[in-house]
């Protein structure tokens, strides 16, 4: 058997220093600066990457633009800080960024020991595996006995050890610092498989020189709820990030899109009126924004379904099915808390 190569994700628990909570003034700081500082991936196809026009694009990037739109009515009022797995938490703790939106798994350790907190789950994921199409691998069990290379600073390593050990499978772990290094080694034939979050695996496949030579195994071996993070101590800012996510979901559920946002501001539907700031109740002002904050968001980036479709779904080269990320009304578990 050739080497099994894995990009891993481990919980960062060592060397955590005490972190001061955020002051309750992040929104004021962002407004004074004139733009949102958003931490994203260094380059992940479909989620955060610089496109052919030199502009940042992707699912996570659109979330950053949604927050900027809510605050400034301008999706371009955001600057992006590309961060490695090892850098991401320190950047948020230090105040170098205002929000981290970088395929980060919500775990108890991260929620309870970093001085940071999650604002929601914008993408339900799970760990998957990419293998050569002609290798004959049908399940993860076929990779028994392989050497598994691990990208440090993520959650995959523990998942992999738990899964293999609990099933009597064996592997040898090799630490790998960078995702790109793992993918390059896999494509060069040094490994039998590449593993990471399923979205990460699908993205990696599309960056290979001959994507059709590789397939994703059907196994999903972990829960990876991904979401935006902020510093603790600023509830207003937490609410802005959290309710931006809920607004995107509620807009999809109510059929509010980029195309019809103008006409729906006059909708007689009371839920739509509340969503778009037409009900007379100052929902936006409750979190420090204008009452048309959702209309600003949807007019700029669309609803959750539109963001998903164009970046990672059927309208993109990745072609990822909605699955758990479908709305609760359509067989999934994405559920926007009500604006009322």
N, C-alpha and C positions, 0 to 999 in steps of 0.2 A: 504494500500500500504506500502511495506517496504521502507526503506530509500533509496533515490537515492544518490549514492556516486560518486563524480566527482573529477578527478584530473584537476585542472583548470590552466589556463595560463593567468596571468594578466600582463599588461604593467607596467614595472617598471619605475615609474615617480617620486616617492618620494625620498628625501634624495640624490639627485644627486649632487656630488661635481664637481667643475671645474676640468677638466682633461687636462693635457698637451698633445699636439699632439705628435705623434711619431716622433723621429728624422729620417731623411732620410738615415738610416743605418741598417735597420732590416736585410737585406740580408747579410751585412758584419758581423753583430753580429752572425747570424746563422752559417755562414761559419767558423767564428773564434771558435765558440763553438763546431762545428763538428756534430751538429744534430739540427733538428727542434723540438721545444716544442709546442705540439698541445693540445689544450683544447677540451675534449670530454665529453660525458655523463658518469655518474657514473656507468651505466650499463643498456643498452637498447638493447634487443635482436634484431639482424639484423642490428643495427646501430653502436653500440659501446659496446663491452663487452669483458671480458677476457674468452677465450675459454678453452676447456679441457686440452689443452697443455700449458696453462698459458700465451698465447699470445693474444694481443688485436686483435679483428676482427670486421668487420662490414662495412656498407656503408660509414659512416663518417670516420672510421679508414682508409679505402682505399683512401679517399680523402687526408688525412694527408700523407699517404705513396706516393701518386702521387706527392705532392709538394716536399717531400724529394727526390724522384727520379729525379725530374727536376733539383734540385740543386746539389745533390751529386752522382747521378746515383746509388743510394742505397736506396731501400724502407725501410730498417731497420734503417736508420739514422734519427730516430724520436723517441721522448719520449712522452708519453701520460700523461696528467694531467686530472684525472677524476674530474668533477665539477658539483655541484648542480646548480639548476636554480638560486638560490640566489647568488652563488659565481661567475658565469661565466663572467659577465661583468667586475667586479672588477679585476678578474685575468688578463683579457686582457688589461684593462686600466693601471694596475700597471706594465705591462711588464713581468709578470710571465709566460705568454705564448706568442707565436708569432702569433698565429691564433686560432680563436675559430670555431670549426666545430662540433656543438652540437645541432641539430634539433632546431635552433633558428629562430623564425618568424621575417621577415623583416617588421617593422612598422615605421611610421613616427617618433614617439617618440624616438625609439631606434636609428634611423638614424640621428636624428637632435640634440639630447641632451646628448649623452653619450660620445662624443669624439671618437666614433667608426663609422665604415661604413661597409656596406655589399658589398661583391665582386661579388655577383650573386645569382641566385636561383638554387640550385642543386637538390631540391625536392619540387614539388608543392603538398601541403597537404591541409587538411581541418579537422575540428573538427568532430569526430564521437563518437558513443556510443556502449558500450558492455553490453549485458543483458543476463540473464539466458534464455536458449533456451525454457524452459517450462513455462516461466512467462506470455506468451501471449502478450508481447509488440511487436507492429509492426512498430510504428513510435515514434519519440521523443514526440509527443503530448500525448502519452499514459503515459508519466512520469509526467504529470501535477500534482502539489500539493506535489511533493516529496521534501525531504531535500537533498540539493546538497552540498557535501563537496568539498572544493576548495584547490588545491595545489598552494600555493603562489609562486610568482616569475615567472609566465608563462602567456600565453595570453587567457586561457580558460574562466576565470571568466567573463570578460567583454563580450565575445562572447555569453556566456550562458545567461547573464542578458539581453542583447540586443534581443536575439532570443525569450526568454520566454516573456519578457515584450511587445514586438511588436506584439505578437500573443495572448495576454490576458491569458497566462499561468502563474502559480504561482510556486514558489519554495522558500525554506529557505536555505541560504548558511551557510556552516560550514567550517572554515579554516582548512586546512590540510597541514602540513609542507613538508611531503615527499611522493613521488609517490608510493613507496613500501608500505607505510602505507595505502594509499587509495586502492591499489590492494588487500592487505590482508583483509581489511575490506569488500570489495566487495565479495571476494571469501568465506568469512565466513558467508555471508548472511545478513550482516548488511545494505546492500544497494541494490537498484533495478538496478542500472546501474553505470558503470564507463565511464567517458568521458575524452577525450584528443584528440590530433591530431589523425587522423585515423591510421597513421603508428604506433603511440604509443599504440593505442587501440589494433591493430593487434598483436603487440609485447607482450602486457600484456596478451592477450588471450593465447599465446603459453607458457607462464610461469606458467599458472595455472595447478593444478594437474590433472584436467580432462577438457582439452580445448573443447572437443566436447559437453560439457554441456552448452556452451555459444555461442552466436551469435552476430555479429555486425549488428546494425540497418542500413538500407540503407541511412538514412539521413546524409548529410554533411551540417553543419550549418555555416561554415565560410571559409574564404580564409586564408591559412597558408603557405605563400611562405618561405621555409626554405633555409638558405644559410650560407656560411662562413663569418666571420667578422674579420676585422683588425682595427688597430688604424688609425685615420686620420693623415695626415702629411707626409706619406711616399708613394708617388705615385708609386715608383718602386715596392715596396712590394705588394701594392694593385694590380698592373698589373700582378705580378707573380701568385698570388692566383686566380685572375679573369681569366687569360688566361690559367691556368691549367684546370679550369672548361670548358672553351670553347674548348680547345684542346681535352678533353675527348669526348665532343659532336661531334666535327668535325671528329674525328677518327671513331666514330660509323657511321656517315653519309657516310663516304668514304669507309667503309668496312675494316678499318685497325684494326686488332686484335692482341692479344698476339701471336696467332699461325702463322700469316702471316707477322708480322712486318719485319722479316728478308728479305723476298723476295720483299716486297713492297718498300724497300728503293731504288730499281732500277725501280720503276714504271714510265711509260712515262706520267702519268696523272699529269698535272702541279699543281693541288690542292694537290695531295698527295706529290709531290716533296716539295712544300712549307711547308706542315705540318711536314714533316720528315727532314727538313733542307737540302734538296738536290737541291734547286733551285738556289743557288748562292747568294740569298739575306739573310742577317744576321738577321733574325727575332728574334732568341734567344738572340743575343747580344743586341737587342733593349731594353730588360728588364733585362739585367745583367746575362743571362744564356748562355750556349753553344748552338750552332745551332741545335744540335740533341736532344734538351730538350724534345720534344714530343715523339721521338722514345724511350727515356729513360723511360718516363711515361708509354707508352703503353706496352713496354716490361716487365715492372714490375707489373702493376695492370690491364692492359687491357683498353678497351674503356668504355664509360659511360654505354652502354648496358650490358657489361660483369660485371661491378661492381654492377649494379642494379640486374641483374639476379641471381648472386650467393649469394647475401646478403639478398635481400628482395623479389625478383621476383619468377618466376616459378621454379627456381633451388634451392630455399630455402624453409624451412618449413613454412615461412610466406605466400608465394604464392600471393603476392600483384601484381595486374595487373598494367601495365605501365600507362594506363589512360593518364592524362595530362602530365606525364613524358615521354611519347613516343616522338620521334623526330617529328618536324613539318612536315616532309615528310611522317609521318605515323599516322597522326591524333592527335598528341599531340602538346605541345607548347614549348618543349625544343628545343633551337635554338642556335647553336654555332656561334658567330660572326666570320666573315671570316678572315683567316690569309692570308693577301696579302698587 
